[in-house]
Amino acid sequence: MEAETSAPLPLWIIAIAALSPFPISAAVYAYGPGHFADEALTVILTWSAIVMSFVGGVRWGLETSRETPRTARLASSIVGPVFAWVLILARGRWPETWLLCGFLSAFLIQWLFDHTAPDVPTRWPRLLTVLTLGAGLSLGIALEQALRL
């Protein structure tokens, strides 16, 4: 892949804007009016699933742009989205703490996996670190609140 060390400003602006549902929903869930808590939890869980799927799609796109895509890398790109789908389907059956821990763990595992990914633009790990940090801190705040309930 072509090496680029820094992402252009518009990419950062869009990436940060795409992160905004994480801290907003976590703050409303943990510190906002109680009657908004369920909706805020729905936002953070569904946004987690959407972002996990988006990142899997990016991974798929990066791999399919290769002359000879690697089957294992292609297959691994669907693990996060499938895991996110299972967590969403488990809502109402599993405690919220498990769901929040599941998404937090999935983002961390995805971060580790993508930091060892060969042949990706050098800006990809940095972008993913910001995404993981934003999602992880927000999920941690929501998890702390869920443990108190």
C-alpha positions in Angstrom: 0.0 0.0 0.0 1.0 3.6 -0.6 2.6 5.0 2.6 1.0 8.2 4.0 2.0 9.3 7.4 -0.8 11.8 8.1 -4.4 11.9 7.1 -5.8 15.0 5.4 -7.8 17.4 7.6 -11.2 16.6 6.0 -10.6 12.9 6.8 -9.9 13.8 10.5 -13.0 16.1 10.7 -15.3 13.4 9.3 -13.7 10.7 11.6 -14.2 12.9 14.7 -17.7 13.7 13.7 -18.4 10.0 13.2 -17.1 9.4 16.8 -19.5 12.0 18.3 -22.4 9.5 19.0 -20.1 7.6 21.3 -19.4 10.3 24.0 -22.8 12.0 23.6 -24.7 8.8 24.2 -22.4 7.7 27.0 -22.8 11.0 28.7 -26.6 11.0 28.4 -26.7 7.4 29.6 -24.4 8.0 32.6 -25.2 11.6 33.6 -28.3 12.7 31.8 -32.0 12.5 32.7 -33.0 9.0 33.6 -35.9 9.0 31.1 -33.3 9.2 28.3 -31.1 6.3 29.6 -32.6 3.5 27.5 -32.5 5.5 24.3 -28.9 6.5 25.0 -27.9 2.9 25.6 -29.6 2.0 22.3 -27.5 4.6 20.6 -24.2 3.5 22.0 -24.9 -0.2 21.3 -26.2 0.3 17.8 -23.5 2.8 16.9 -20.9 0.4 18.1 -22.3 -2.3 15.8 -22.4 0.2 12.9 -18.8 1.3 13.4 -17.6 -2.3 13.9 -19.2 -3.1 10.5 -17.8 0.0 8.9 -14.3 -0.9 10.0 -14.8 -4.4 8.7 -15.8 -3.0 5.4 -12.7 -0.8 5.3 -10.6 -3.8 6.0 -12.4 -5.7 3.2 -11.8 -2.8 0.8 -8.1 -2.5 1.7 -7.7 -6.2 1.1 -9.7 -6.4 -2.1 -7.6 -3.6 -3.6 -4.6 -6.0 -3.6 -3.6 -7.8 -6.7 -4.1 -11.1 -4.9 -6.4 -10.7 -1.9 -5.5 -12.9 1.0 -8.4 -15.2 1.9 -7.7 -15.1 5.7 -7.7 -11.3 5.7 -10.9 -11.2 3.8 -12.6 -13.7 6.1 -11.4 -11.9 9.2 -13.0 -8.7 7.9 -16.5 -10.1 8.7 -15.7 -11.3 12.3 -16.3 -7.9 13.9 -19.6 -7.3 12.1 -20.9 -10.7 12.9 -19.9 -10.4 16.6 -21.6 -7.0 16.7 -24.7 -8.5 15.2 -24.8 -11.2 17.8 -24.4 -8.6 20.6 -27.3 -6.6 19.1 -29.5 -9.7 18.9 -28.6 -10.6 22.5 -30.0 -7.3 23.8 -32.9 -8.1 26.2 -31.5 -11.6 26.7 -28.1 -10.7 28.2 -27.3 -8.0 30.8 -26.3 -4.6 29.4 -23.0 -5.0 31.2 -22.2 -8.0 29.0 -23.1 -6.2 25.9 -21.0 -3.2 26.8 -18.1 -5.4 27.7 -18.5 -7.3 24.5 -18.3 -4.2 22.4 -15.4 -2.8 24.4 -13.5 -6.1 24.0 -14.3 -6.2 20.3 -13.0 -2.7 19.7 -9.8 -3.6 21.6 -9.3 -6.9 19.7 -10.0 -5.1 16.4 -7.4 -2.4 17.3 -4.8 -5.1 18.1 -5.6 -7.0 14.9 -5.4 -3.9 12.7 -2.1 -2.7 14.3 -0.5 -5.9 13.1 -2.1 -5.7 9.6 0.4 -5.8 6.8 0.4 -3.5 3.8 -2.0 -0.9 5.0 -1.6 2.9 4.7 0.5 4.2 7.7 -2.3 6.5 8.7 -4.7 3.6 9.2 -3.4 2.6 12.7 -3.5 6.2 13.9 -7.0 6.7 12.7 -8.1 3.4 14.3 -6.4 4.4 17.5 -8.4 7.5 17.7 -11.6 5.6 16.9 -10.8 2.9 19.5 -10.0 5.4 22.1 -13.2 7.3 21.6 -15.3 4.2 21.5 -13.5 2.6 24.4 -13.7 5.5 26.8 -17.4 6.0 26.0 -18.2 2.3 26.4 -16.2 2.3 29.7 -18.3 5.3 31.0 -21.5 3.5 29.9 -20.3 0.3 31.5 -19.5 2.0 34.8 -23.1 3.4 34.8 -24.6 0.0 33.9 -22.7 -1.6 36.8 -24.2 0.9 39.2 -27.8 0.2 38.1 
